[in-house]
Amino acid sequence: KNLGRRVELARKDTQVRAVDEVFASSVFYTAASQRRIELLRQRFGDAITFGGSGVDLQRRLPPEIEALPPDYSLYPELGDRALGFVTRGCPLRCSFCVVPEKEGGVRVATDLGSLLQGSRTKLILLDDNILSHPRAADLLEEMAARDIAVNFTQTMDLRMVDETLAKPIRRIRCSNT
């Protein structure tokens, strides 16, 4: 969009016609996702570029793209919800998990204000393991101070909770979507 191109988010069996480029992402490597990738490859040929951990753990978006704020116009169903990561990565090396290989160690990815874009009052937090970040208590305190409703989708590793983290967690308005 910043380059003046029209951008659409296509899901499932949405029919997309007359495109110059198609970008597809697969989060998981499953038989079903591989079938879907093959169908898209047949449909779009050289016009399609694939990414995501279900395709290649080493492939990365350029830093200037990764740093862009979310384009909420692509997700009107979110309403006043923000969606994204405050932190990325995890220091743990659980045998079942690709996050340390894919994301590396835990680090701040963006600030809460950028995710909320000023007016959003709810947050769907996608962080891998926010509680493992050295500044987790500060990040949680900011969520509580802003009085936003937070949906912790996959980020609350209870092994990390101590009294310092429990205090701000108690003050956050937790909300499922």
C-alpha positions in Angstrom: 0.0 0.0 0.0 2.8 2.4 0.8 4.0 1.9 -2.8 0.6 2.7 -4.2 -0.4 -0.9 -4.8 -3.8 -2.3 -4.1 -3.6 -4.9 -1.4 -6.3 -7.5 -0.5 -6.3 -10.2 2.2 -7.7 -13.4 0.7 -8.6 -16.3 2.9 -9.6 -19.9 2.3 -11.2 -20.2 -1.2 -11.4 -16.6 -2.0 -11.0 -16.1 -5.7 -8.3 -13.6 -6.6 -7.9 -12.6 -10.2 -5.7 -10.3 -12.2 -2.8 -10.1 -9.7 0.8 -9.1 -10.2 2.0 -10.7 -7.0 0.6 -13.1 -4.4 2.1 -13.7 -1.0 1.1 -16.6 1.1 2.0 -17.7 4.6 1.7 -21.1 6.3 2.2 -21.2 10.1 2.2 -24.9 10.4 3.7 -27.8 8.4 0.9 -30.3 8.0 -0.4 -32.5 5.2 -3.4 -30.1 4.7 -1.2 -27.0 4.6 1.1 -28.7 2.1 -1.9 -29.6 -0.2 -3.0 -26.0 0.0 0.4 -24.7 -0.9 0.5 -27.0 -3.9 -2.9 -25.8 -5.1 -1.9 -22.1 -4.7 1.4 -22.9 -6.6 -0.6 -24.4 -9.5 -3.0 -21.5 -9.6 -0.5 -18.6 -9.4 2.8 -20.1 -10.6 5.7 -17.7 -10.5 3.5 -14.9 -9.2 3.3 -16.4 -5.7 5.9 -16.2 -2.9 5.5 -18.4 0.2 6.7 -17.8 3.7 5.9 -18.7 7.3 7.2 -21.3 9.6 5.2 -24.0 7.8 7.3 -23.3 4.7 10.8 -22.2 5.9 12.0 -21.4 9.4 15.0 -19.4 8.1 13.1 -17.1 5.7 12.5 -13.6 7.2 10.7 -10.5 6.2 13.0 -7.5 5.7 13.4 -5.5 9.0 11.7 -2.5 7.5 8.6 -4.6 6.6 8.6 -6.4 10.0 8.6 -3.0 11.8 5.5 -1.7 10.0 2.4 -1.2 12.2 -0.5 -3.6 11.5 -2.8 -2.6 8.6 -6.1 -3.0 10.4 -8.1 -2.1 7.3 -7.4 -5.7 6.2 -9.1 -7.0 9.3 -12.4 -5.1 9.7 -13.7 -7.9 11.9 -11.3 -6.9 14.6 -13.3 -3.8 15.4 -11.5 -2.0 18.3 -9.1 -4.9 18.9 -5.4 -4.6 18.2 -3.5 -7.7 17.1 0.2 -8.4 17.4 3.4 -8.9 19.3 4.9 -6.8 22.0 7.7 -9.3 22.4 9.0 -12.1 20.1 11.0 -15.2 20.8 11.6 -17.4 23.8 14.7 -18.5 25.8 13.3 -22.0 26.5 14.1 -24.9 24.3 11.0 -27.1 24.6 11.3 -30.2 22.4 8.0 -29.6 20.6 8.5 -25.9 19.8 10.0 -24.1 16.8 10.0 -20.6 18.4 13.6 -20.5 19.6 14.8 -21.6 16.1 12.4 -19.4 14.2 12.4 -16.3 16.5 15.5 -16.5 18.6 15.7 -15.3 22.2 13.1 -13.1 23.7 13.2 -9.4 22.7 10.8 -6.4 22.5 9.3 -6.3 19.0 7.2 -3.2 19.3 5.7 -0.8 21.8 2.1 -1.1 23.0 1.2 2.3 21.6 2.1 1.3 18.1 0.0 -1.8 18.3 -3.0 0.0 19.7 -2.6 2.8 17.2 -4.0 5.2 19.8 -7.7 4.3 19.9 -7.9 0.6 20.3 -9.1 -0.6 23.7 -8.6 -4.4 23.3 -5.5 -6.4 22.4 -5.1 -9.9 21.1 -1.5 -10.6 22.2 0.4 -13.1 20.1 3.7 -13.1 22.0 5.5 -16.4 22.3 6.5 -16.0 25.9 6.2 -12.4 27.2 6.7 -13.6 30.8 10.3 -14.6 30.0 11.3 -11.1 29.0 13.5 -9.4 31.7 11.1 -6.3 31.5 7.9 -8.4 31.6 6.6 -6.7 34.8 7.0 -3.3 33.1 5.2 -4.4 30.0 2.4 -5.9 32.0 2.2 -2.8 34.2 1.7 -0.7 31.0 -1.2 -2.9 29.9 -2.8 -2.6 33.3 -2.2 1.2 33.4 -3.8 1.6 29.9 -6.8 -0.3 31.1 -7.0 -2.3 27.9 -8.7 -5.7 27.7 -6.0 -8.3 26.8 -6.5 -11.7 25.3 -3.3 -13.7 26.1 -3.4 -16.2 23.3 -0.2 -18.2 23.9 2.1 -16.1 26.0 1.4 -17.0 29.6 4.0 -19.6 30.7 2.9 -20.2 34.3 6.4 -21.5 35.2 7.6 -17.9 34.9 5.0 -16.4 37.3 6.3 -15.0 40.5 5.0 -12.3 42.9 6.6 -9.5 40.7 4.6 -10.7 37.6 1.5 -11.8 39.5 0.8 -8.3 40.7 0.3 -6.6 37.3 -1.3 -9.7 35.8 -4.0 -9.4 38.5 -4.7 -5.8 37.4 -5.0 -6.5 33.7 -8.5 -6.9 32.3 -8.2 -10.3 30.7 -10.6 -11.0 27.8 -11.1 -13.8 25.4 -12.2 -13.1 21.8 
